[in-house]
Amino acid sequence: MTYELTTQYDSRQSFYGKALVSTNEHGDLILTSYSTRVAVITTGTHGYIAKVNGTYSNTTLRHIKEFLKQNGFKADTKSQIIKDYLV
């Protein structure tokens, strides 16, 4: 299943189809920004685990922040995201 990431925490009205969330057979949530897989949330032994592949552009960083926040993760600054979630 794939759906467009909506804005709940970001000030923009929409990401205009540039940020998509999909699920795989294991139930992982995968964020794709501009056709690049940039983040994943998986189920671990101690709960959910977020992993970010990179922050890329400012717009992709906005997508990542929104994705993490909507799924209950802290995502305040670029440096905090890099420290906590960068693979």
C-alpha positions in Angstrom: 0.0 0.0 0.0 1.3 3.5 -0.9 -0.2 6.9 0.1 0.8 10.5 -0.1 2.4 12.0 3.1 0.0 14.7 4.2 1.0 17.8 6.3 0.0 17.9 9.9 3.0 19.6 11.5 4.5 21.4 8.6 3.3 24.9 7.6 2.8 24.0 4.0 -0.6 22.9 2.8 0.7 19.9 0.9 3.9 18.1 -0.4 2.3 17.9 -3.8 2.9 14.2 -4.3 6.7 14.4 -3.8 6.6 12.5 -0.5 5.1 9.0 -0.4 4.7 6.4 2.3 4.5 2.7 1.6 4.4 -0.5 3.6 6.2 -3.7 2.9 5.3 -7.3 3.7 6.8 -6.9 7.3 4.6 -3.8 8.0 7.5 -1.4 7.8 6.7 2.2 6.9 9.0 3.5 4.1 9.3 7.2 3.2 10.2 8.0 -0.4 11.0 11.6 -1.2 11.5 12.6 -4.9 11.7 8.9 -5.8 14.5 8.2 -3.3 14.0 6.0 -0.2 15.0 8.3 2.6 13.6 6.8 5.8 12.0 3.7 7.3 10.2 2.8 10.5 10.5 -0.8 11.5 9.2 -2.9 14.4 12.1 -3.9 16.8 12.2 -6.0 19.9 11.7 -2.9 22.0 9.2 -1.0 19.9 9.4 1.0 16.7 12.8 2.0 15.3 13.3 4.9 12.9 16.2 5.0 10.4 17.1 7.8 8.1 19.4 7.3 5.2 20.4 11.0 4.9 18.8 14.5 5.1 19.4 15.4 1.4 17.7 18.7 0.5 15.8 21.1 2.7 12.6 19.9 1.2 13.4 16.3 1.8 14.3 17.1 5.4 10.8 18.6 5.8 9.4 15.3 4.5 11.5 13.4 7.0 10.5 15.6 9.9 6.8 15.3 9.1 7.1 11.5 8.6 8.9 11.0 12.0 6.6 13.4 13.9 3.4 11.7 12.6 4.7 8.4 13.8 5.6 9.6 17.3 9.3 10.3 16.9 11.1 13.5 18.0 12.2 15.5 14.9 13.0 19.0 15.9 16.3 19.8 14.1 18.5 18.4 11.4 21.3 17.8 13.9 19.0 15.9 16.3 17.6 13.8 13.4 21.2 12.9 12.3 22.3 12.1 15.8 19.2 9.9 16.6 18.2 8.3 13.4 21.0 8.4 10.7 22.1 5.0 9.5 
